[in-house]
């Protein structure tokens, strides 16, 4: 449901932007570092409202015991009951994010692949996937929606921060003014996220889209964006990063074919005797993993060269041909 989450966040942020700016005089900033925040206060009020809804629901909603079944070939293998009866739990089993999705969508309509199976309470191979521990918790095999309803509400705050970075680009004309805004805000959110995580107040959790995760990722995005801005716009090192422009020009194609694995799945459909004997698996195993004698390093290099570099070349060729996949 990642596209649905993106659509929801874009819709909410775009509606606030449209109703507060379209048909009105162009926004003019007053003097002062915080003038851009007051000029777009309705956008921040919307993001803060989403944050309040998420926090109140996460910590106030009662999560009762719940059950699920594990099926194989439509045959019942096991039936589990997860004991909860708590409020404000941020762990995998009894969080409000999962409870809301189970109540709204129904447990049979959630992502069925075990999201938490790489958790340290489920396997000794954590954070990698591996065999279940003998004392693995019952929820290790439970369905869970990684892009659920409540966590998508939290993502609205991420969209609000993102559009703020765009407002800075629109209103501030000098490099120093823009970087002052981006870097200060980026490091501010980044530090807040780190503090929340390492004090164990609100651990970073992508599945729950926790506040610390929002702050950490939004802050990191601001810092990385500022770094690229310095390299490309300030120092003029554009050519080494042209591949990013090409990917951005055909972002939908790269997302569908690469990030969603459509192209790799198509190639994997052609194999000899066994599904593991496909071109993609052969490249992963013999060119990357076996050569470097490390699955982690081999997988990383495969992603860099066989995914990112490959699709950058494809996007570059399509750009030269003026071919773009867009709505």
C-alpha positions as a Markdown table, in Angstrom:
| # | Residue | x | y | z |
|---|---|---|---|---|
| 1 | Unk | 0.0 | 0.0 | 0.0 |
| 2 | Unk | 3.0 | 2.3 | -0.4 |
| 3 | Unk | 1.4 | 4.1 | -3.3 |
| 4 | Unk | -1.8 | 4.6 | -1.4 |
| 5 | Unk | 0.2 | 6.1 | 1.5 |
| 6 | Unk | 2.0 | 8.5 | -0.9 |
| 7 | Unk | -1.4 | 9.4 | -2.5 |
| 8 | Unk | -3.0 | 10.1 | 0.9 |
| 9 | Unk | 0.0 | 12.3 | 2.1 |
| 10 | Unk | 0.1 | 14.2 | -1.2 |
| 11 | Unk | -3.6 | 14.7 | -1.2 |
| 12 | Unk | -3.8 | 16.1 | 2.3 |
| 13 | Unk | -0.7 | 18.3 | 1.9 |
| 14 | Unk | -1.8 | 19.5 | -1.6 |
| 15 | Unk | -5.3 | 20.4 | -0.4 |
| 16 | Unk | -4.0 | 22.5 | 2.5 |
| 17 | Unk | -1.6 | 24.2 | 0.1 |
| 18 | Unk | -4.3 | 24.8 | -2.5 |
| 19 | Unk | -6.9 | 26.2 | -0.1 |
| 20 | Unk | -4.5 | 28.5 | 1.7 |
| 21 | Unk | -2.6 | 29.9 | -1.3 |
| 22 | Unk | -4.5 | 29.6 | -4.6 |
| 23 | Unk | -6.4 | 32.8 | -5.4 |
| 24 | Unk | -4.7 | 34.8 | -2.7 |
| 25 | Unk | -1.8 | 37.3 | -3.0 |
| 26 | Unk | 1.6 | 35.9 | -3.3 |
| 27 | Unk | 3.1 | 35.1 | 0.1 |
| 28 | Unk | 5.6 | 37.7 | 1.2 |
| 29 | Unk | 7.9 | 36.9 | 4.1 |
| 30 | Unk | 8.6 | 39.2 | 7.0 |
| 31 | Unk | 12.1 | 39.7 | 8.3 |
| 32 | Unk | 13.3 | 37.0 | 10.7 |
| 33 | Unk | 14.4 | 33.4 | 10.6 |
| 34 | Unk | 10.9 | 32.0 | 11.5 |
| 35 | Unk | 8.9 | 34.2 | 9.1 |
| 36 | Unk | 8.5 | 31.3 | 6.7 |
| 37 | Unk | 6.9 | 29.2 | 9.4 |
| 38 | Unk | 4.3 | 31.9 | 10.2 |
| 39 | Unk | 3.7 | 32.6 | 6.5 |
| 40 | Unk | 2.7 | 28.9 | 6.0 |
| 41 | Unk | 1.2 | 28.3 | 9.4 |
| 42 | Unk | -1.8 | 26.4 | 8.1 |
| 43 | Unk | 0.5 | 23.8 | 6.5 |
| 44 | Unk | 2.2 | 23.3 | 9.9 |
| 45 | Unk | -1.1 | 23.3 | 11.7 |
| 46 | Unk | -2.2 | 20.5 | 9.4 |
| 47 | Unk | 1.0 | 18.5 | 10.0 |
| 48 | Unk | 0.7 | 19.1 | 13.7 |
| 49 | Unk | -2.9 | 18.0 | 13.7 |
| 50 | Unk | -1.9 | 14.7 | 12.0 |
| 51 | Unk | 0.9 | 14.3 | 14.6 |
| 52 | Unk | -1.6 | 14.8 | 17.5 |
| 53 | Unk | -4.1 | 12.3 | 16.0 |
| 54 | Unk | -1.3 | 9.7 | 15.7 |
| 55 | Unk | 0.1 | 10.3 | 19.2 |
| 56 | Unk | -3.2 | 10.2 | 21.0 |
| 57 | Unk | -4.3 | 7.1 | 19.1 |
| 58 | Unk | -1.0 | 5.3 | 19.7 |
| 59 | Unk | -0.9 | 5.9 | 23.4 |
| 60 | Unk | -4.6 | 6.1 | 24.4 |
| 61 | Unk | -6.2 | 3.3 | 22.3 |
| 62 | Unk | -6.8 | 0.1 | 24.1 |
| 63 | Unk | -5.4 | -3.0 | 22.3 |
| 64 | Unk | -7.2 | -6.2 | 23.3 |
| 65 | Unk | -6.0 | -9.8 | 22.7 |
| 66 | Unk | -6.2 | -10.8 | 19.1 |
| 67 | Unk | -5.9 | -14.0 | 17.0 |
| 68 | Unk | -4.7 | -15.1 | 13.6 |
| 69 | Unk | -4.3 | -18.3 | 11.6 |
| 70 | Unk | -1.4 | -19.5 | 9.5 |
| 71 | Unk | -2.5 | -21.2 | 6.3 |
| 72 | Unk | -0.6 | -23.3 | 3.7 |
| 73 | Unk | -2.4 | -24.2 | 0.5 |
| 74 | Unk | -5.6 | -23.0 | 2.0 |
| 75 | Unk | -5.1 | -25.5 | 4.8 |
| 76 | Unk | -5.0 | -24.4 | 8.5 |
| 77 | Unk | -1.6 | -25.1 | 10.0 |
| 78 | Unk | -1.8 | -23.2 | 13.3 |
| 79 | Unk | -4.1 | -20.8 | 15.1 |
| 80 | Unk | -2.4 | -18.3 | 17.4 |
| 81 | Unk | -3.7 | -15.9 | 20.1 |
| 82 | Unk | -1.6 | -12.8 | 20.9 |
| 83 | Unk | -2.1 | -11.6 | 24.5 |
| 84 | Unk | -2.2 | -7.8 | 24.8 |
| 85 | Unk | -4.7 | -5.9 | 26.9 |
| 86 | Unk | -2.5 | -2.8 | 27.0 |
| 87 | Unk | -2.3 | 0.8 | 25.9 |
| 88 | Unk | 0.7 | 2.7 | 24.5 |
| 89 | Unk | 2.7 | -0.3 | 23.5 |
| 90 | Unk | 5.3 | 0.3 | 20.8 |
| 91 | Unk | 6.4 | -3.3 | 20.3 |
| 92 | Unk | 5.5 | -5.5 | 17.4 |
| 93 | Unk | 2.7 | -7.4 | 19.1 |
| 94 | Unk | 0.3 | -4.9 | 20.7 |
| 95 | Unk | 0.8 | -1.6 | 19.0 |
| 96 | Unk | -2.2 | 0.6 | 18.1 |
| 97 | Unk | -1.0 | 0.8 | 14.5 |
| 98 | Unk | -1.7 | -2.9 | 13.9 |
| 99 | Unk | -4.9 | -2.8 | 15.9 |
| 100 | Unk | -6.4 | 0.0 | 13.8 |
| 101 | Unk | -5.6 | -1.9 | 10.6 |
| 102 | Unk | -7.1 | -5.1 | 12.0 |
| 103 | Unk | -10.3 | -3.3 | 12.9 |
| 104 | Unk | -10.6 | -1.2 | 9.7 |
| 105 | Unk | -9.4 | -3.6 | 7.0 |
| 106 | Unk | -9.8 | -7.0 | 8.7 |
| 107 | Unk | -6.8 | -9.3 | 9.5 |
| 108 | Unk | -7.4 | -11.3 | 6.3 |
| 109 | Unk | -6.8 | -8.2 | 4.2 |
| 110 | Unk | -3.4 | -7.2 | 5.7 |
| 111 | Unk | 0.0 | -8.0 | 4.2 |
| 112 | Unk | 0.3 | -11.7 | 4.9 |
| 113 | Unk | 4.1 | -12.1 | 4.7 |
| 114 | Unk | 5.4 | -11.9 | 8.3 |
| 115 | Unk | 6.9 | -8.4 | 8.6 |
| 116 | Unk | 8.4 | -9.0 | 12.1 |
| 117 | Unk | 10.1 | -12.3 | 11.2 |
| 118 | Unk | 13.5 | -10.7 | 11.3 |
| 119 | Unk | 13.0 | -9.4 | 14.8 |
| 120 | Unk | 15.5 | -10.5 | 17.5 |
| 121 | Unk | 12.7 | -12.2 | 19.4 |
| 122 | Unk | 11.9 | -14.3 | 16.3 |
| 123 | Unk | 15.3 | -15.4 | 14.9 |
| 124 | Unk | 18.9 | -15.5 | 16.1 |
| 125 | Unk | 19.8 | -14.3 | 12.6 |
| 126 | Unk | 18.4 | -10.8 | 13.3 |
| 127 | Unk | 18.4 | -8.4 | 11.6 |
| 128 | Unk | 18.6 | -10.8 | 8.7 |
| 129 | Unk | 15.9 | -13.4 | 8.0 |
| 130 | Unk | 16.6 | -16.9 | 9.4 |
| 131 | Unk | 15.0 | -19.9 | 11.0 |
| 132 | Unk | 12.5 | -19.2 | 13.8 |
| 133 | Unk | 13.8 | -19.5 | 17.4 |
| 134 | Unk | 12.3 | -22.4 | 19.4 |
| 135 | Unk | 10.9 | -19.8 | 21.8 |
| 136 | Unk | 9.8 | -17.4 | 19.1 |
| 137 | Unk | 6.8 | -15.3 | 20.0 |
| 138 | Unk | 3.5 | -16.1 | 18.4 |
| 139 | Unk | 3.3 | -12.8 | 16.6 |
| 140 | Unk | 6.4 | -13.5 | 14.6 |
| 141 | Unk | 4.2 | -15.1 | 11.9 |
| 142 | Unk | 1.3 | -12.6 | 12.2 |
| 143 | Unk | 0.1 | -10.5 | 9.2 |
| 144 | Unk | 0.9 | -6.8 | 9.5 |
| 145 | Unk | 0.4 | -3.9 | 7.1 |
| 146 | Unk | 3.7 | -1.9 | 6.9 |
| 147 | Unk | 1.9 | 1.0 | 5.2 |
| 148 | Unk | -1.2 | 1.0 | 7.4 |
| 149 | Unk | -3.9 | 3.6 | 8.1 |
| 150 | Unk | -2.6 | 5.1 | 11.3 |
| 151 | Unk | 1.1 | 5.1 | 10.3 |
| 152 | Unk | 0.0 | 6.9 | 7.1 |
| 153 | Unk | -1.5 | 9.7 | 9.2 |
| 154 | Unk | 1.9 | 10.1 | 10.8 |
| 155 | Unk | 3.5 | 10.3 | 7.3 |
| 156 | Unk | 1.5 | 13.5 | 6.7 |
| 157 | Unk | 4.0 | 15.3 | 9.0 |
| 158 | Unk | 6.8 | 14.0 | 6.7 |
| 159 | Unk | 5.0 | 15.5 | 3.8 |
| 160 | Unk | 4.6 | 18.8 | 5.7 |
| 161 | Unk | 8.3 | 19.0 | 6.3 |
| 162 | Unk | 9.0 | 18.1 | 2.7 |
| 163 | Unk | 6.9 | 20.9 | 1.3 |
| 164 | Unk | 8.5 | 23.3 | 3.8 |
| 165 | Unk | 11.9 | 22.6 | 2.1 |
| 166 | Unk | 10.2 | 23.5 | -1.1 |
| 167 | Unk | 8.9 | 26.8 | 0.3 |
| 168 | Unk | 12.5 | 27.7 | 1.3 |
| 169 | Unk | 13.6 | 27.1 | -2.2 |
| 170 | Unk | 10.8 | 29.3 | -3.5 |
| 171 | Unk | 11.2 | 32.3 | -1.2 |
| 172 | Unk | 14.9 | 32.5 | -0.5 |
| 173 | Unk | 17.1 | 33.5 | -3.5 |
| 174 | Unk | 20.6 | 33.2 | -2.2 |
| 175 | Unk | 22.6 | 30.0 | -1.5 |
| 176 | Unk | 23.4 | 31.1 | 2.1 |
| 177 | Unk | 19.8 | 31.9 | 3.0 |
| 178 | Unk | 18.5 | 28.5 | 1.6 |
| 179 | Unk | 21.3 | 26.5 | 3.3 |
| 180 | Unk | 20.8 | 28.3 | 6.6 |
| 181 | Unk | 17.1 | 27.2 | 6.6 |
| 182 | Unk | 17.7 | 23.6 | 5.3 |
| 183 | Unk | 20.7 | 22.8 | 7.4 |
| 184 | Unk | 19.4 | 24.2 | 10.7 |
| 185 | Unk | 16.1 | 22.4 | 10.2 |
| 186 | Unk | 17.7 | 19.2 | 9.0 |
| 187 | Unk | 20.1 | 18.9 | 11.9 |
| 188 | Unk | 17.3 | 19.9 | 14.3 |
| 189 | Unk | 15.0 | 17.1 | 13.3 |
| 190 | Unk | 17.9 | 14.7 | 13.0 |
| 191 | Unk | 19.1 | 15.3 | 16.6 |
| 192 | Unk | 15.5 | 15.1 | 17.9 |
| 193 | Unk | 15.1 | 11.7 | 16.3 |
| 194 | Unk | 18.4 | 10.4 | 17.7 |
| 195 | Unk | 17.5 | 11.6 | 21.2 |
| 196 | Unk | 14.0 | 10.1 | 21.1 |
| 197 | Unk | 15.5 | 6.8 | 19.9 |
| 198 | Unk | 18.5 | 6.4 | 22.2 |
| 199 | Unk | 16.7 | 7.6 | 25.3 |
| 200 | Unk | 14.1 | 4.9 | 24.4 |
| 201 | Unk | 11.4 | 7.5 | 24.7 |
| 202 | Unk | 10.1 | 6.7 | 21.1 |
| 203 | Unk | 12.4 | 4.2 | 19.3 |
| 204 | Unk | 12.9 | 4.6 | 15.6 |
| 205 | Unk | 10.4 | 2.2 | 13.9 |
| 206 | Unk | 9.6 | 2.3 | 10.2 |
| 207 | Unk | 6.7 | -0.1 | 10.5 |
| 208 | Unk | 5.0 | 2.1 | 13.0 |
| 209 | Unk | 6.2 | 5.4 | 11.4 |
| 210 | Unk | 7.1 | 6.6 | 14.8 |
| 211 | Unk | 7.8 | 10.3 | 15.6 |
| 212 | Unk | 11.5 | 9.5 | 16.0 |
| 213 | Unk | 11.4 | 7.9 | 12.5 |
| 214 | Unk | 9.7 | 10.9 | 11.0 |
| 215 | Unk | 12.2 | 13.3 | 12.6 |
| 216 | Unk | 15.3 | 11.1 | 11.8 |
| 217 | Unk | 14.3 | 10.6 | 8.1 |
| 218 | Unk | 13.1 | 14.2 | 7.6 |
| 219 | Unk | 16.3 | 15.6 | 9.2 |
| 220 | Unk | 18.5 | 13.2 | 7.2 |
| 221 | Unk | 16.7 | 14.2 | 4.0 |
| 222 | Unk | 17.4 | 17.9 | 4.7 |
| 223 | Unk | 21.1 | 17.3 | 5.4 |
| 224 | Unk | 21.6 | 15.1 | 2.3 |
| 225 | Unk | 19.6 | 17.6 | 0.2 |
| 226 | Unk | 21.8 | 20.4 | 1.4 |
| 227 | Unk | 24.9 | 18.4 | 0.6 |
| 228 | Unk | 23.8 | 17.8 | -3.0 |
| 229 | Unk | 22.8 | 21.5 | -3.3 |
| 230 | Unk | 26.3 | 22.6 | -2.2 |
| 231 | Unk | 28.0 | 20.1 | -4.6 |
| 232 | Unk | 25.8 | 20.8 | -7.6 |
| 233 | Unk | 24.3 | 24.3 | -7.4 |
| 234 | Unk | 27.0 | 26.1 | -5.3 |
| 235 | Unk | 30.2 | 24.4 | -6.5 |
| 236 | Unk | 28.9 | 23.4 | -9.9 |
| 237 | Unk | 29.7 | 19.7 | -9.9 |
| 238 | Unk | 26.7 | 18.8 | -12.0 |
| 239 | Unk | 28.0 | 16.2 | -14.5 |
| 240 | Unk | 28.9 | 13.5 | -11.9 |
| 241 | Unk | 25.3 | 13.6 | -10.7 |
| 242 | Unk | 23.5 | 13.7 | -14.1 |
| 243 | Unk | 22.4 | 10.1 | -13.5 |
| 244 | Unk | 20.2 | 11.3 | -10.7 |
| 245 | Unk | 18.5 | 13.7 | -13.0 |
| 246 | Unk | 17.9 | 10.9 | -15.5 |
| 247 | Unk | 16.4 | 8.7 | -12.9 |
| 248 | Unk | 14.3 | 11.6 | -11.7 |
| 249 | Unk | 13.0 | 12.3 | -15.2 |
| 250 | Unk | 11.8 | 8.7 | -15.4 |
| 251 | Unk | 11.1 | 8.2 | -11.7 |
| 252 | Unk | 7.8 | 6.3 | -12.3 |
| 253 | Unk | 9.5 | 3.8 | -14.7 |
| 254 | Unk | 12.3 | 3.2 | -12.2 |
| 255 | Unk | 10.0 | 2.8 | -9.3 |
| 256 | Unk | 7.7 | 0.3 | -11.0 |
| 257 | Unk | 10.3 | -1.7 | -12.8 |
| 258 | Unk | 13.1 | -1.6 | -10.2 |
| 259 | Unk | 11.8 | -0.7 | -6.8 |
| 260 | Unk | 8.7 | -2.9 | -7.2 |
| 261 | Unk | 10.8 | -5.7 | -8.8 |
| 262 | Unk | 8.6 | -6.0 | -11.9 |
| 263 | Unk | 11.6 | -6.3 | -14.3 |
| 264 | Unk | 13.5 | -8.7 | -12.1 |
| 265 | Unk | 10.4 | -10.8 | -11.6 |
| 266 | Unk | 10.0 | -11.0 | -15.4 |
| 267 | Unk | 13.6 | -12.1 | -15.9 |
| 268 | Unk | 13.2 | -14.6 | -13.0 |
| 269 | Unk | 10.2 | -16.1 | -14.9 |
| 270 | Unk | 12.7 | -17.6 | -17.4 |
| 271 | Unk | 14.8 | -20.3 | -15.7 |
| 272 | Unk | 16.3 | -23.7 | -16.3 |
| 273 | Unk | 14.7 | -26.6 | -14.3 |
| 274 | Unk | 14.6 | -24.7 | -11.0 |
| 275 | Unk | 13.4 | -21.1 | -10.2 |
| 276 | Unk | 16.8 | -20.5 | -8.6 |
| 277 | Unk | 18.5 | -21.1 | -12.0 |
| 278 | Unk | 17.5 | -17.7 | -13.5 |
| 279 | Unk | 19.8 | -15.0 | -14.8 |
| 280 | Unk | 19.1 | -12.6 | -11.8 |
| 281 | Unk | 19.9 | -15.3 | -9.3 |
| 282 | Unk | 23.0 | -16.3 | -11.2 |
| 283 | Unk | 24.3 | -12.7 | -11.3 |
| 284 | Unk | 23.6 | -12.3 | -7.6 |
| 285 | Unk | 25.4 | -15.5 | -6.6 |
| 286 | Unk | 28.3 | -15.8 | -9.0 |
| 287 | Unk | 29.2 | -12.1 | -9.8 |
| 288 | Unk | 28.6 | -10.5 | -6.4 |
| 289 | Unk | 28.1 | -12.9 | -3.4 |
| 290 | Unk | 30.6 | -15.6 | -4.3 |
| 291 | Unk | 33.3 | -13.2 | -5.5 |
| 292 | Unk | 33.2 | -11.2 | -2.3 |
| 293 | Unk | 32.5 | -14.2 | 0.0 |
| 294 | Unk | 29.9 | -12.2 | 1.8 |
| 295 | Unk | 26.2 | -12.2 | 1.3 |
| 296 | Unk | 25.7 | -8.7 | 2.9 |
| 297 | Unk | 28.5 | -7.0 | 0.9 |
| 298 | Unk | 27.5 | -8.9 | -2.3 |
| 299 | Unk | 23.9 | -7.9 | -1.9 |
| 300 | Unk | 25.0 | -4.2 | -1.4 |
| 301 | Unk | 27.2 | -4.3 | -4.5 |
| 302 | Unk | 24.4 | -6.0 | -6.5 |
| 303 | Unk | 22.0 | -3.2 | -5.6 |
| 304 | Unk | 24.6 | -0.5 | -6.4 |
| 305 | Unk | 25.7 | -1.9 | -9.8 |
| 306 | Unk | 22.9 | -4.2 | -11.0 |
| 307 | Unk | 20.0 | -2.0 | -9.8 |
| 308 | Unk | 21.0 | 1.7 | -9.4 |
| 309 | Unk | 23.7 | 1.9 | -12.1 |
| 310 | Unk | 21.7 | -0.3 | -14.5 |
| 311 | Unk | 18.6 | 1.8 | -14.2 |
| 312 | Unk | 20.6 | 5.0 | -14.3 |
| 313 | Unk | 22.0 | 3.9 | -17.7 |
| 314 | Unk | 18.5 | 2.9 | -18.9 |
| 315 | Unk | 17.1 | 6.2 | -17.8 |
| 316 | Unk | 19.9 | 8.1 | -19.5 |
| 317 | Unk | 19.3 | 6.3 | -22.8 |
| 318 | Unk | 15.6 | 7.1 | -22.6 |
| 319 | Unk | 16.4 | 10.7 | -21.8 |
| 320 | Unk | 18.6 | 10.9 | -24.9 |
| 321 | Unk | 15.6 | 9.5 | -26.9 |
| 322 | Unk | 13.3 | 11.9 | -25.2 |
| 323 | Unk | 11.1 | 9.0 | -23.9 |
| 324 | Unk | 9.5 | 9.5 | -20.5 |
| 325 | Unk | 6.9 | 7.5 | -18.6 |
| 326 | Unk | 4.5 | 9.8 | -16.9 |
| 327 | Unk | 0.8 | 10.4 | -16.3 |
